């Protein structure tokens, strides 16, 4: 039913492998792990983490480096989090874009209404629970944790899909519901990162450079050839662009956008998002991750296929660079993040989903029960990739960040809760 099974399971396996390596390394030798991910590759004035932040993160030995009169430090963790992760977010944005604008897009029309309302509950309830628990823990804890309110809002698509596939089977309508919810959740997550967690003072001029480059390639290599092809059934000009120029103009625009975002104050990991709408795409959607898309020759789907293996490697590196947490770092942030994910998200999805399906009479997909909403919510409660990413933006390196990351990592245990919930609620797996 979905082409993503191998791709997403590979992503999940590599992500978990990277996390396990990082956890083992950090707990065996925390100092060498910190020196590895924060190793100064280049002291400079425009690219990297703030010098003072780096100095604190690197720890003992930082004073041995000749930094000179600079403000930034390029480190392996920065390369992964701020530059390479742009490709991961580009693939997520591609699915969101197609779901929104293509004919029969998954997030268009009445069929998407209930998942979207449920998604809203899966964001608002974890935020409310996170802030409420932080407030109950005391004013000092609330002050320390408040900026991380967005950590439990995200749903890890890869883990959610794998858990949903285990519990529901490939042919169950609840699996499609879960994917719709997770992709919409990612769209909101991208907006939160852009608006709430800037990397510096906003510089609109640099953003204009990015958008201008993307607009140029859209007009010159997408809109204009199609405009000139009106009335020509062979689509000679569009075909020539696709066969000869391929994806190169969009890659150049992407590099320009990435360079501009590093100076814009908006997180560079979002730099490829403006390029996605500029790339020629299929005329209609065939469903989320539909098998038919593997046969499409449009540049956007071709690029996505080309990025699959690199993104799998990037996710391994991301986990390696971010999941190295000493287990003794567990504290109040750990349990607050974990509770917000594993309690707040299922509760929000179930309550808002019920309200949409029953009270607003928007209904559920045929063959899906109200009880399945609880299991969907539990499957969506694993917040690894984006939760770790947001935590790294919300907190400076130190005990609070490590404790919050540990809570996000522990949410992987929801796979067992989801399987148990599926059995207790008599979910019947369906092949497809």
Secondary structure, 3 states (H helix, E strand, C coil): CECHHHHHHHHHHHHHHHHHHHHHHHHHCHHHHHHHHCCEEEEECCCCEEHHHHHHHHCCCHHHCCCCCCCEEEEHHHHHHHHHHHHHHHHHHHHHHHHHHCECCCCCCHHHHHHHHHHHHHHHHHHHHHHHHHHHCCHHHHHHHHHHCCHHHCCCHHHHHHHHHHHHCCCCHHHHHHHHHHHHHHHHHHHHHHHHCCCCCCCHHHHHHHHHHHHHHHHHHHHHHHHHCCCCCCCHHHHHHHHHHCCHHHHHHHHHHHHHHHHHCCCHHHCCHHHHCCCCCCCECCCCCEHHHHHCCCHHHHHHHHHHHHHHHHHHHHHHHHCCCCHHHCCHHHHHHHHHHHHHHHHHHHHHHHHHHHHCCCCCCCCCCHHHHHHHHHHCCCCCHHHHHHHHHHCCCCHHHHHHHHHHHHHHHHHHHHHHHHHHCCCCCCCC
